[in-house]
């Protein structure tokens, strides 16, 4: 599988720019996983960390689900990998396969895209119960860009440790 990653536009309105940067970071995470076996994707970084590429994909499925479906859309649904609300459970990819993790992540990304497209504006408000605060769709999109960028940095190091691949 080879992931196509399209760079964000240099000139666009705010919403299109946020959408493009978010999709760019989503594609970056997928690219870091291209061409690797399930075993490679489950390979952990270094003790005591249990971080793996597959764990990052699972985690980002939870992040997408939480911020778009639960916070912005107000859906009363459990996390993907934990009925108890344990966000750390996503990082345990020891028995996970590429297909299982990527199917869940891609399904959540599609829900997120739909919710964003259907929103009247970036000023749509949702409630983040963990913070006890209302938040805008704008903040959610910026937060996800930040979260992906942070974890894509982790993915860079994980991928380099697996097969030496470095770069964008």
Order of alpha helices (4+ residues) and beta strands (2+ residues): alpha-alpha-alpha-alpha-beta-beta-alpha
